[in-house]
Amino acid sequence: MTMRDEPASVGQRTGPSGAGLALSLVVVVCCTQSGEVQRAQAAQPVHGVNVAFQDTTCAPCRAFYEYANGGWIRGARTSNSRPAIGALDEMQRRSADVVHAILDSLAKADLPRESVGWKVGHFYASCLDSSRAEREGLAPVGGELARIGSIASRADLRDEAARLNRAGIGVLFTFAAAPDPTQSTVVIGDLSPGGLSLPSWEYYVNGDKETVRVRATYRSTVESLLGLARVGAGRVRGDAMQALEIETRLARASHDATTDVTSARDPATSNHKLTIRELTGLTPHWSWPAYFATLGVPASSPGLTAINVQDPHYFRIFDRMVSEVPLPVWRSYLRVQYLESAAPELSSPFAQAYARTVIALGGAPPAAERWRSCVAETDRHLGNAVGSEYVRRAFTPAARTRILEMGRNIEGVLRQDLDTLSWMSGATRREAVAKLDQFVVKIGYPERWPDYSALTVRDTSFWSNIEAANQFATGRQLATLGQPIDRQDLQYTPQTVDAYFNPRRNELGFAAGYLQPPFFDSLADAASNYGGIGVVIGHELTHAFDQQGRRYDASGNLRDWWVPVDDSSFRQRAASLARQYDGYTVIDSLRINGGQTLSENLADLGGAVLAYRALQHEIAGTSQPLIGGMTPDQRFFLAFAQSRRGAFTPEYLRNKVLTNNHSPDKW
């Protein structure tokens, strides 16, 4: 559940941090319910609130999360292989099982060569072929490593960076095709900081014990990868240190110490549209026309008439580094970035070295069952190619109709709220209602399925097929530069377990994979569904009016439409919520950052309020019998807590608090 701006950027990397499940491990001091009771009751199909998950020895008004989930938490078992478990994890595994069945059938089917099904099946089969990966060792990356090793000029550095970005390797910075912040109907180029392997800048500069440990593990991983890549024994440590120093400088550049995290998340601070001439003035040592040409976009493209540079400060420092850093150091950096990207798909020594950093960050190493990793990779690169079959198997028209009905009810409550807010003046209110009137809601799957005819899949190494898939995805994204926004796509594949609000499109999207128990169950009572998926719908609606989303107008343009006194009132209320979250200690002395998580906290609060009121509206005037001895109100809040149950390792939790804009779900 997030406020999502646009699809993945060209060469974007998130580092080996593992998928971001919002789960939490707590010490339950009041649990006495036995695991046997939980298992006995959980053996029967449960629709809605599961009483077996509760711990009724906890006082609900003192420890509601434990009261709702304590029985489940007692039986939860995390490990290095499963550092995060819970409701979202269960949903993702259930979704993966459906995709697994689809992929297995495609891999075995006798399909016309070059058909979409054939391409998906061969991509998946190339991943399953672990014996080939072991035989080939370094071979799949040898050509690119040789090209990196031959860099002899700044122009070579620039061209190699463009080639790697085109192949999905996020070196130096991130380039994306995204809506113009102030004219959202058109797609333009967008530049932002990037080029890091660890999840965020904090991991490169913080001095606490755990962060130092992660940094040391990462350095050890880099040294192992360089050794496997046959870098001379005398150079391994030095090259690793050089690469880490480049990443550290980029990390420091991406964080302006004079800007607090709350103002840094204000979208107005990342709106700096420049022409290529102005961009060249900002970075005189980097030829952007040449970079774009190698990337595959002529500088004359209408999508490059204006380029949004999110952080000019970063690019000034980047340009200084281009002029100052010796070429051998740049070669070390690019070599490490490339190996880090490829390692999980190469032979086991590479994958095992990479996994050390993943585990240190609280992530999961490759699954013992190779098919799970292969399902995830195929879904990541060719997800929409299997999406229509997933929808046929796992998502009914009736479920879609019910979600739309709930959405209309929750939207109606928000409209009433906007009409009655005492602190909002008429001028701001009119703009807010106009924005609500133009919301676009997408449920389950896209209106038009993508065309995969230009994708090349071959009987070759899996890494080569990944590079081909990345090239295809990059080309498809770059082709949108200068074009009108495609309003028909859904920004997640149907089987994804997630939802989003996109402020530049004024659009909410709910993937079919999210619309399953415990968040939504067509056989559950209304209170349970409103406490689950209803809160998510309200969450995404609220994102349109959180401290980031509210800066965009009804058309998705970045525009200040708030009357100053209303803006001040909003900021005061938001600041109080940020202070509240600043006071929550999650693990050891590590606290939630209320500014970093403010948008999601506002959306969580708004989502719960809107969904609760919508439930009251739906059941008003009807007789509501007790279910399991509980009223609709009680079932709403229990469903809210149980759909966010989870447990994870301390390492995972620490990484989440440091890097994620979502608070752990207990909070």
C-alpha positions as CSV (number, residue, x, y, z in Angstrom):
1,M,0.0,0.0,0.0
2,T,1.8,3.1,-1.1
3,M,1.7,6.3,-2.9
4,R,3.3,5.3,-6.2
5,D,4.5,7.9,-8.7
6,E,5.4,6.0,-11.9
7,P,6.6,2.7,-13.3
8,A,10.2,1.5,-12.6
9,S,12.8,3.9,-13.9
10,V,15.4,3.0,-16.5
11,G,18.1,1.0,-14.7
12,Q,16.4,1.6,-11.3
13,R,17.8,-0.5,-8.4
14,T,16.5,-0.9,-4.9
15,G,19.5,-2.9,-3.6
16,P,19.5,-6.3,-2.0
17,S,17.0,-5.4,0.7
18,G,14.3,-8.0,0.0
19,A,10.7,-7.2,-0.7
20,G,9.1,-4.7,1.6
21,L,6.5,-6.6,3.6
22,A,5.0,-4.4,6.3
23,L,5.1,-6.8,9.2
24,S,6.3,-6.6,12.8
25,L,7.6,-8.9,15.6
26,V,6.7,-8.0,19.1
27,V,7.3,-9.4,22.5
28,V,3.9,-10.5,23.7
29,V,3.9,-10.3,27.5
30,C,0.3,-11.3,28.0
31,C,-0.1,-14.3,25.7
32,T,-1.2,-17.6,27.3
33,Q,-3.3,-19.1,24.6
34,S,-1.9,-22.4,23.4
35,G,-0.8,-23.1,19.9
36,E,-3.0,-26.2,19.9
37,V,-6.1,-24.1,20.1
38,Q,-4.9,-21.9,17.3
39,R,-4.0,-24.9,15.0
40,A,-7.3,-26.7,15.7
41,Q,-9.5,-23.7,14.9
42,A,-7.3,-22.6,11.9
43,A,-7.7,-26.1,10.4
44,Q,-11.3,-25.1,9.5
45,P,-12.0,-22.6,6.7
46,V,-12.4,-19.2,8.3
47,H,-14.1,-16.3,6.5
48,G,-13.3,-12.9,8.1
49,V,-12.1,-12.6,11.7
50,N,-10.2,-15.6,13.0
51,V,-10.7,-16.0,16.8
52,A,-7.9,-18.6,16.8
53,F,-5.4,-15.7,16.2
54,Q,-6.5,-13.8,19.3
55,D,-5.0,-13.7,22.8
56,T,-7.9,-12.7,25.0
57,T,-5.7,-12.5,28.0
58,C,-4.4,-9.2,26.6
59,A,-6.5,-6.2,27.5
60,P,-7.7,-4.8,24.1
61,C,-7.6,-1.2,25.3
62,R,-4.0,-1.6,26.3
63,A,-2.5,-3.9,23.7
64,F,-4.9,-4.2,20.9
65,Y,-2.5,-5.6,18.3
66,E,-1.6,-8.4,20.7
67,Y,-5.2,-9.0,21.7
68,A,-6.1,-9.5,18.0
69,N,-3.0,-11.4,17.0
70,G,-1.2,-12.8,20.1
71,G,-2.2,-16.4,19.5
72,W,-0.9,-16.3,15.9
73,I,2.3,-14.5,17.0
74,R,3.1,-17.3,19.5
75,G,3.2,-19.8,16.7
76,A,5.0,-17.6,14.2
77,R,8.5,-18.7,13.3
78,T,10.9,-16.5,11.4
79,S,14.3,-17.5,10.1
80,N,17.0,-16.4,7.7
81,S,15.1,-18.0,4.9
82,R,11.8,-16.4,5.9
83,P,12.7,-13.2,7.8
84,A,9.1,-11.8,7.3
85,I,5.9,-13.8,7.7
86,G,2.4,-12.8,8.0
87,A,-0.8,-11.9,6.1
88,L,1.0,-10.3,3.2
89,D,3.5,-13.1,3.0
90,E,0.7,-15.6,2.9
91,M,-1.1,-13.7,0.1
92,Q,2.1,-13.5,-1.9
93,R,2.8,-17.2,-1.5
94,R,-0.8,-18.0,-2.5
95,S,-0.5,-15.8,-5.6
96,A,2.9,-17.3,-6.4
97,D,1.4,-20.8,-6.3
98,V,-1.2,-19.8,-8.9
99,V,1.5,-18.3,-11.1
100,H,3.7,-21.4,-10.6
101,A,0.9,-23.6,-11.9
102,I,0.6,-21.4,-15.0
103,L,4.3,-21.3,-15.7
104,D,4.7,-25.0,-15.3
105,S,2.0,-25.6,-17.8
106,L,3.6,-23.1,-20.3
107,A,7.1,-24.6,-19.9
108,K,5.7,-28.1,-20.8
109,A,3.3,-27.1,-23.5
110,D,3.9,-27.5,-27.2
111,L,3.3,-23.9,-28.2
112,P,4.1,-22.0,-31.4
113,R,7.6,-20.7,-31.3
114,E,7.8,-16.9,-30.5
115,S,4.2,-16.9,-29.2
116,V,3.8,-15.1,-25.8
117,G,3.2,-18.4,-24.0
118,W,6.3,-19.9,-25.6
119,K,8.4,-16.9,-24.5
120,V,7.2,-17.1,-20.9
121,G,7.7,-20.8,-20.7
122,H,11.2,-20.6,-22.1
123,F,12.1,-17.7,-19.8
124,Y,10.9,-19.7,-16.8
125,A,12.7,-22.9,-18.0
126,S,16.0,-21.1,-18.5
127,C,15.8,-20.0,-14.8
128,L,15.1,-23.6,-13.7
129,D,18.2,-24.8,-15.5
130,S,20.5,-24.6,-12.5
131,S,23.0,-27.1,-14.0
132,R,23.6,-24.7,-16.9
133,A,24.3,-21.9,-14.5
134,E,26.8,-24.0,-12.7
135,R,28.6,-25.1,-15.9
136,E,28.8,-21.6,-17.3
137,G,30.1,-19.9,-14.2
138,L,31.4,-16.4,-15.2
139,A,30.7,-16.8,-18.9
140,P,27.3,-15.0,-19.0
141,V,28.9,-11.8,-17.7
142,G,32.3,-12.1,-19.3
143,G,31.6,-9.9,-22.3
144,E,30.3,-7.0,-20.3
145,L,33.1,-7.2,-17.7
146,A,35.6,-7.0,-20.6
147,R,33.8,-3.9,-21.9
148,I,33.9,-2.3,-18.5
149,G,37.6,-3.2,-18.2
150,S,38.4,-1.4,-21.5
151,I,37.0,2.0,-20.5
152,A,39.8,4.4,-21.4
153,S,38.0,7.8,-21.4
154,R,35.2,9.8,-19.9
155,A,33.3,9.2,-23.1
156,D,33.7,5.5,-22.6
157,L,32.5,5.8,-19.0
158,R,29.4,7.7,-20.2
159,D,28.6,5.2,-23.0
160,E,29.0,2.2,-20.7
161,A,26.8,3.8,-18.1
162,A,24.1,4.3,-20.8
163,R,24.4,0.7,-21.9
164,L,24.1,-0.6,-18.4
165,N,21.1,1.6,-17.7
166,R,19.5,0.3,-20.9
167,A,20.1,-3.3,-19.6
168,G,18.5,-2.5,-16.2
169,I,21.6,-1.8,-14.2
170,G,21.1,1.4,-12.2
171,V,24.5,3.0,-12.1
172,L,25.3,6.6,-11.2
173,F,21.7,8.0,-11.4
174,T,18.1,7.1,-12.3
175,F,16.5,8.1,-15.5
176,A,12.8,7.6,-16.0
177,A,10.0,8.5,-18.4
178,A,7.3,10.1,-16.2
179,P,4.5,12.6,-16.4
180,D,5.5,16.3,-16.5
181,P,5.0,17.5,-12.8
182,T,3.1,20.6,-14.0
183,Q,1.6,19.2,-17.2
184,S,0.7,15.7,-16.3
185,T,-0.8,14.6,-19.6
186,V,2.6,14.5,-21.2
187,V,5.5,12.1,-20.5
188,I,9.0,13.7,-20.1
189,G,12.4,12.7,-18.9
190,D,13.1,12.6,-15.2
191,L,16.5,12.4,-13.5
192,S,17.0,11.5,-9.8
193,P,19.8,10.2,-7.6
194,G,20.8,6.5,-7.8
195,G,23.7,4.2,-8.2
196,L,23.7,2.5,-4.8
197,S,23.6,-1.2,-3.9
198,L,22.6,-0.8,-0.3
199,P,19.0,0.3,0.3
200,S,19.6,3.9,1.4
201,W,22.2,6.5,2.1
202,E,22.1,5.8,5.8
203,Y,23.8,2.5,5.3
204,Y,26.9,4.2,4.0
205,V,27.3,6.9,6.7
206,N,25.7,5.8,10.0
207,G,28.0,4.7,12.7
208,D,25.8,2.5,14.9
209,K,26.9,-1.1,15.5
210,E,24.3,-2.8,13.2
211,T,24.9,-0.4,10.3
212,V,28.7,-0.9,10.5
213,R,28.1,-4.7,10.5
214,V,26.0,-4.5,7.4
215,R,28.6,-2.3,5.7
216,A,31.3,-4.8,6.5
217,T,29.3,-7.7,5.2
218,Y,28.6,-5.8,2.0
219,R,32.4,-5.1,1.6
220,S,33.1,-8.8,2.1
221,T,30.4,-9.7,-0.5
222,V,32.0,-7.3,-3.0
223,E,35.4,-8.8,-2.4
224,S,34.1,-12.3,-3.0
225,L,32.4,-11.2,-6.2
226,L,35.5,-9.6,-7.5
227,G,37.5,-12.7,-6.7
228,L,35.0,-14.9,-8.6
229,A,35.2,-12.5,-11.5
230,R,39.0,-13.2,-11.6
231,V,40.1,-9.8,-10.6
232,G,43.8,-10.2,-9.6
233,A,44.2,-11.3,-5.9
234,G,46.3,-8.2,-5.2
235,R,43.6,-5.9,-6.5
236,V,40.4,-7.4,-4.9
237,R,40.5,-5.5,-1.6
238,G,41.6,-2.2,-3.2
239,D,39.0,-2.4,-6.0
240,A,36.3,-3.2,-3.4
241,M,37.3,-0.2,-1.3
242,Q,37.3,2.1,-4.4
243,A,33.8,0.9,-5.4
244,L,32.5,1.4,-1.9
245,E,34.0,4.9,-1.7
246,I,32.2,5.9,-4.9
247,E,28.9,4.6,-3.6
248,T,29.5,6.4,-0.3
249,R,30.1,9.7,-2.1
250,L,26.9,9.2,-4.2
251,A,25.0,8.4,-1.0
252,R,26.2,11.6,0.7
253,A,25.3,13.6,-2.4
254,S,21.8,12.2,-2.4
255,H,21.3,13.4,1.2
256,D,21.4,17.1,1.8
257,A,22.0,17.4,5.5
258,T,20.4,20.9,5.6
259,T,17.0,19.5,4.5
260,D,14.8,17.7,7.0
261,V,13.1,14.5,5.8
262,T,9.6,16.0,5.8
263,S,10.4,18.9,3.5
264,A,12.5,16.6,1.3
265,R,9.4,14.6,0.6
266,D,7.5,17.7,-0.5
267,P,7.1,17.1,-4.3
268,A,7.6,20.8,-4.9
269,T,11.3,20.4,-3.9
270,S,11.9,17.8,-6.6
271,N,10.4,19.9,-9.5
272,H,13.3,21.4,-11.5
273,K,12.6,21.3,-15.2
274,L,15.6,22.1,-17.3
275,T,16.4,22.0,-21.0
276,I,19.3,19.9,-22.2
277,R,21.3,23.1,-22.6
278,E,20.6,24.0,-19.0
279,L,21.3,20.5,-17.8
280,T,24.6,20.6,-19.6
281,G,25.4,23.9,-17.7
282,L,24.6,22.0,-14.5
283,T,26.9,19.1,-15.4
284,P,29.5,20.4,-18.0
285,H,31.6,17.2,-17.8
286,W,28.8,14.9,-18.9
287,S,27.4,15.1,-22.4
288,W,23.7,14.4,-22.1
289,P,23.0,14.3,-25.9
290,A,25.6,11.6,-26.2
291,Y,24.3,9.7,-23.2
292,F,20.7,9.8,-24.5
293,A,21.9,8.7,-28.0
294,T,23.6,5.6,-26.5
295,L,20.6,4.9,-24.3
296,G,18.4,4.9,-27.4
297,V,16.7,8.3,-27.3
298,P,17.8,11.1,-29.7
299,A,18.3,14.4,-28.0
300,S,15.7,15.9,-30.4
301,S,13.0,13.7,-28.8
302,P,10.0,15.9,-27.6
303,G,10.2,14.0,-24.3
304,L,13.6,15.7,-23.7
305,T,12.5,19.2,-24.5
306,A,12.3,19.6,-20.7
307,I,13.8,17.2,-18.2
308,N,12.8,17.2,-14.6
309,V,16.0,17.1,-12.4
310,Q,14.7,16.1,-9.0
311,D,17.9,17.0,-7.1
312,P,20.3,19.5,-8.8
313,H,22.6,19.4,-5.8
314,Y,23.2,15.7,-6.4
315,F,24.0,16.2,-10.1
316,R,26.5,19.0,-9.3
317,I,28.4,16.7,-7.1
318,F,28.1,13.9,-9.6
319,D,29.6,16.1,-12.3
320,R,32.5,17.0,-10.0
321,M,33.1,13.3,-9.4
322,V,33.1,12.6,-13.2
323,S,35.9,15.2,-13.6
324,E,37.9,14.2,-10.5
325,V,37.7,10.4,-10.0
326,P,40.3,8.4,-11.9
327,L,39.1,6.0,-14.6
328,P,40.4,2.9,-12.8
329,V,38.2,3.8,-9.8
330,W,35.1,4.2,-12.1
331,R,35.9,0.8,-13.6
332,S,35.9,-0.8,-10.2
333,Y,32.6,0.8,-9.4
334,L,30.9,-0.3,-12.6
335,R,32.3,-3.8,-12.3
336,V,30.9,-4.1,-8.8
337,Q,27.5,-2.7,-9.8
338,Y,27.2,-5.1,-12.7
339,L,28.3,-8.1,-10.6
340,E,25.8,-7.2,-7.8
341,S,23.0,-7.2,-10.3
342,A,23.9,-10.4,-12.0
343,A,25.1,-12.5,-9.0
344,P,21.8,-14.0,-8.0
345,E,21.3,-15.5,-11.5
346,L,24.8,-16.9,-11.9
347,S,26.4,-20.0,-10.4
348,S,26.0,-20.9,-6.8
349,P,29.3,-19.2,-5.6
350,F,28.1,-15.9,-6.9
351,A,24.6,-16.3,-5.5
352,Q,25.9,-17.4,-2.1
353,A,28.2,-14.4,-1.9
354,Y,25.3,-12.1,-2.8
355,A,23.0,-13.7,-0.3
356,R,25.3,-12.7,2.6
357,T,24.4,-9.1,2.2
358,V,20.7,-9.9,1.7
359,I,20.6,-11.8,5.0
360,A,22.6,-9.1,6.8
361,L,19.9,-6.6,5.7
362,G,17.2,-8.9,7.0
363,G,16.2,-10.2,3.6
364,A,15.7,-13.8,2.5
365,P,18.3,-15.7,0.5
366,P,17.1,-17.6,-2.6
367,A,14.4,-20.1,-1.7
368,A,15.4,-23.7,-1.2
369,E,12.8,-24.6,-3.8
370,R,14.4,-23.0,-7.0
371,W,11.0,-22.7,-8.6
372,R,10.0,-20.0,-6.1
373,S,12.8,-17.8,-7.2
374,C,12.1,-18.5,-10.8
375,V,8.4,-17.7,-10.4
376,A,9.4,-14.4,-8.8
377,E,11.9,-13.5,-11.5
378,T,9.5,-14.5,-14.3
379,D,6.7,-12.5,-12.7
380,R,9.0,-9.5,-12.3
381,H,10.0,-9.4,-15.9
382,L,7.0,-10.9,-17.8
383,G,4.3,-10.5,-15.3
384,N,1.6,-9.2,-17.6
385,A,2.2,-12.0,-20.0
386,V,0.7,-14.4,-17.4
387,G,-1.7,-11.9,-15.9
388,S,-4.7,-12.7,-18.0
389,E,-4.6,-16.4,-17.1
390,Y,-4.0,-15.4,-13.4
391,V,-7.2,-13.3,-13.5
392,R,-9.2,-16.2,-15.1
393,R,-8.1,-18.6,-12.3
394,A,-8.0,-16.4,-9.2
395,F,-10.3,-13.3,-9.6
396,T,-14.0,-13.3,-10.2
397,P,-16.2,-10.6,-11.8
398,A,-18.3,-10.7,-8.6
399,A,-15.3,-9.8,-6.5
400,R,-14.5,-6.9,-8.8
401,T,-18.1,-5.7,-8.6
402,R,-18.1,-5.9,-4.8
403,I,-14.8,-3.9,-4.5
404,L,-16.1,-1.2,-6.8
405,E,-19.3,-1.0,-4.6
406,M,-17.2,-0.6,-1.4
407,G,-15.0,1.9,-3.2
408,R,-18.0,4.1,-4.1
409,N,-19.3,3.9,-0.5
410,I,-15.9,5.0,0.9
411,E,-15.5,7.7,-1.7
412,G,-19.0,9.0,-0.6
413,V,-17.8,9.2,3.0
414,L,-14.7,11.2,2.0
415,R,-17.0,13.5,0.0
416,Q,-19.1,14.1,3.1
417,D,-15.9,14.7,5.1
418,L,-14.6,17.3,2.6
419,D,-18.0,19.1,2.8
420,T,-17.9,19.4,6.5
421,L,-14.3,19.9,7.6
422,S,-14.4,22.9,9.9
423,W,-10.8,24.0,9.2
424,M,-11.1,24.0,5.4
425,S,-12.3,27.1,3.6
426,G,-14.6,27.1,0.6
427,A,-12.0,27.8,-2.1
428,T,-9.8,24.9,-1.0
429,R,-12.9,22.7,-0.5
430,R,-14.0,23.2,-4.1
431,E,-10.7,22.2,-5.4
432,A,-10.6,19.1,-3.2
433,V,-14.0,18.0,-4.3
434,A,-13.1,18.6,-8.0
435,K,-10.1,16.3,-7.4
436,L,-12.3,13.6,-5.9
437,D,-14.7,13.9,-8.8
438,Q,-11.9,13.1,-11.3
439,F,-10.4,10.1,-9.5
440,V,-9.8,7.1,-11.7
441,V,-10.1,3.7,-10.0
442,K,-8.6,0.6,-11.6
443,I,-9.4,-2.8,-10.2
444,G,-7.7,-6.1,-10.8
445,Y,-6.1,-5.9,-14.3
446,P,-5.4,-3.5,-17.1
447,E,-7.9,-2.6,-19.8
448,R,-5.4,-3.5,-22.5
449,W,-2.7,-6.2,-22.2
450,P,0.9,-5.3,-23.2
451,D,2.3,-6.5,-26.5
452,Y,5.4,-8.8,-26.0
453,S,6.1,-9.4,-29.7
454,A,9.4,-7.3,-29.5
455,L,10.7,-9.4,-26.6
456,T,13.6,-11.8,-27.4
457,V,13.9,-15.0,-25.4
458,R,16.5,-17.5,-26.4
459,D,17.9,-20.9,-25.3
460,T,20.7,-19.3,-23.5
461,S,21.8,-18.4,-19.9
462,F,19.1,-17.0,-17.7
463,W,21.1,-13.9,-17.1
464,S,21.1,-13.2,-20.8
465,N,17.3,-13.6,-20.9
466,I,17.0,-11.2,-18.0
467,E,19.2,-8.6,-19.9
468,A,17.0,-9.1,-22.9
469,A,13.8,-8.6,-20.8
470,N,15.3,-5.4,-19.3
471,Q,16.2,-4.1,-22.7
472,F,12.7,-4.7,-23.8
473,A,11.2,-3.0,-20.8
474,T,13.5,0.0,-21.1
475,G,12.7,0.4,-24.8
476,R,9.0,0.3,-24.1
477,Q,9.3,2.9,-21.4
478,L,11.6,5.2,-23.5
479,A,9.1,5.0,-26.3
480,T,6.5,6.9,-24.1
481,L,8.7,10.0,-24.0
482,G,6.9,12.9,-25.5
483,Q,3.7,10.9,-25.8
484,P,0.4,11.4,-24.0
485,I,-0.1,9.4,-20.8
486,D,-1.5,6.0,-21.3
487,R,-4.6,5.9,-19.1
488,Q,-5.4,2.3,-19.7
489,D,-2.5,0.5,-18.0
490,L,-2.4,-0.8,-14.4
491,Q,0.9,0.0,-12.8
492,Y,1.2,-3.5,-11.2
493,T,0.8,-6.9,-12.7
494,P,-2.6,-8.5,-11.8
495,Q,-0.9,-11.1,-9.5
496,T,0.9,-8.4,-7.5
497,V,-0.1,-8.2,-3.8
498,D,-0.3,-4.4,-3.6
499,A,-2.3,-1.3,-4.3
500,Y,-1.2,2.3,-5.1
501,F,-2.2,5.9,-5.6
502,N,-0.5,7.8,-8.4
503,P,-0.7,11.6,-7.8
504,R,0.4,12.6,-11.3
505,R,-2.5,10.5,-12.7
506,N,-5.0,11.1,-9.9
507,E,-5.4,7.3,-10.0
508,L,-6.0,4.5,-7.6
509,G,-5.0,0.9,-8.6
510,F,-5.7,-2.4,-6.8
511,A,-4.0,-5.5,-8.3
512,A,-6.1,-8.7,-8.3
513,G,-3.5,-10.4,-6.1
514,Y,-4.3,-8.0,-3.2
515,L,-8.0,-8.8,-3.4
516,Q,-7.9,-12.1,-1.5
517,P,-8.1,-13.2,2.2
518,P,-7.5,-11.8,4.7
519,F,-8.0,-8.4,3.1
520,F,-11.0,-9.4,1.0
521,D,-13.2,-12.5,1.1
522,S,-16.4,-12.7,-0.8
523,L,-17.7,-15.2,1.8
524,A,-16.9,-12.9,4.8
525,D,-19.2,-10.4,6.5
526,A,-19.2,-6.7,5.5
527,A,-17.4,-5.7,8.7
528,S,-14.5,-8.0,8.1
529,N,-14.1,-6.8,4.5
530,Y,-14.3,-3.1,5.4
531,G,-11.7,-3.7,8.2
532,G,-9.4,-5.4,5.6
533,I,-9.7,-4.1,2.0
534,G,-11.9,-1.2,3.0
535,V,-9.2,0.3,5.0
536,V,-6.8,-0.1,2.0
537,I,-9.3,1.6,-0.3
538,G,-9.6,4.5,2.2
539,H,-5.8,4.5,2.6
540,E,-5.2,5.0,-1.1
541,L,-8.0,7.7,-1.3
542,T,-6.4,9.5,1.6
543,H,-3.0,9.6,-0.3
544,A,-4.6,12.1,-2.6
545,F,-4.8,14.5,0.3
546,D,-1.7,13.6,2.3
547,Q,1.3,16.0,2.6
548,Q,2.6,14.9,-0.8
549,G,-0.6,14.0,-2.7
550,R,-2.3,17.2,-1.8
551,R,0.2,19.2,-3.8
552,Y,-1.3,17.9,-7.0
553,D,-4.6,19.1,-8.5
554,A,-7.5,17.3,-10.1
555,S,-5.5,16.8,-13.3
556,G,-2.4,15.5,-11.6
557,N,-0.5,18.7,-12.0
558,L,1.8,20.0,-9.3
559,R,0.0,23.2,-8.4
560,D,-0.6,25.1,-5.1
561,W,-4.4,25.1,-4.8
562,W,-4.5,25.5,-1.0
563,V,-5.6,28.8,0.6
564,P,-2.7,29.8,2.9
565,V,-4.7,29.5,6.2
566,D,-5.9,26.0,5.2
567,D,-2.3,25.0,4.3
568,S,-1.2,26.1,7.7
569,S,-4.0,24.2,9.4
570,F,-3.1,21.0,7.5
571,R,0.6,21.3,8.4
572,Q,-0.2,21.8,12.1
573,R,-2.3,18.6,12.1
574,A,0.2,16.6,10.1
575,A,3.0,17.8,12.4
576,S,1.2,16.4,15.4
577,L,0.9,13.0,13.8
578,A,4.6,13.1,12.9
579,R,5.5,13.9,16.6
580,Q,3.3,11.0,17.8
581,Y,5.2,8.5,15.6
582,D,8.5,10.0,16.5
583,G,7.8,8.7,20.0
584,Y,7.4,5.0,19.0
585,T,10.4,2.9,19.9
586,V,10.4,-0.2,17.6
587,I,13.6,-2.1,18.5
588,D,16.4,-1.3,21.0
589,S,16.6,2.5,20.8
590,L,15.5,2.7,17.2
591,R,12.4,4.8,16.8
592,I,10.1,5.4,13.9
593,N,10.9,8.6,11.9
594,G,7.6,10.5,11.9
595,G,8.6,12.7,9.1
596,Q,9.8,9.8,6.9
597,T,6.6,7.9,7.4
598,L,4.2,10.8,7.5
599,S,2.4,10.2,4.2
600,E,1.7,6.5,5.0
601,N,0.7,7.3,8.6
602,L,-1.8,9.9,7.4
603,A,-3.1,7.4,4.8
604,D,-3.4,4.7,7.5
605,L,-5.3,6.9,9.8
606,G,-7.6,8.3,7.1
607,G,-8.2,4.8,5.6
608,A,-9.4,3.4,8.9
609,V,-11.7,6.4,9.6
610,L,-13.2,6.3,6.1
611,A,-13.7,2.6,6.0
612,Y,-15.3,2.5,9.5
613,R,-17.8,5.3,8.6
614,A,-18.6,3.5,5.3
615,L,-19.4,0.3,7.1
616,Q,-21.8,2.3,9.4
617,H,-23.4,3.8,6.4
618,E,-23.9,0.4,4.7
619,I,-25.4,-1.4,7.6
620,A,-27.5,1.5,8.9
621,G,-31.1,0.6,9.5
622,T,-30.5,-3.2,9.2
623,S,-30.5,-5.9,11.8
624,Q,-26.9,-7.1,12.4
625,P,-26.7,-10.3,14.4
626,L,-23.6,-11.1,16.4
627,I,-21.1,-13.3,14.6
628,G,-18.9,-15.3,16.9
629,G,-20.3,-13.3,19.7
630,M,-19.0,-10.0,18.1
631,T,-20.7,-6.9,16.9
632,P,-19.8,-5.4,13.4
633,D,-17.8,-2.7,15.2
634,Q,-15.7,-5.3,17.0
635,R,-15.2,-7.4,13.9
636,F,-14.2,-4.4,11.9
637,F,-11.3,-3.5,14.2
638,L,-10.2,-7.1,14.7
639,A,-10.2,-7.6,10.9
640,F,-8.1,-4.4,10.6
641,A,-5.5,-5.7,13.0
642,Q,-5.5,-9.3,11.8
643,S,-5.0,-8.4,8.1
644,R,-1.8,-6.7,9.3
645,R,-0.5,-9.4,11.5
646,G,3.1,-10.3,11.0
647,A,6.4,-11.3,12.5
648,F,10.0,-10.7,11.3
649,T,13.6,-10.9,12.4
650,P,15.2,-7.9,14.1
651,E,17.5,-7.4,11.1
652,Y,14.5,-7.1,8.8
653,L,12.7,-4.8,11.2
654,R,15.8,-2.5,11.5
655,N,16.1,-2.3,7.8
656,K,12.5,-1.4,7.4
657,V,12.5,1.4,10.0
658,L,15.6,2.9,8.4
659,T,14.6,2.7,4.8
660,N,10.8,2.4,4.4
661,N,8.2,5.1,4.4
662,H,5.7,2.7,6.0
663,S,5.6,2.3,9.7
664,P,5.7,-1.4,10.9
665,D,2.1,-2.6,11.0
666,K,1.8,-2.9,14.8
667,W,2.0,0.9,14.8
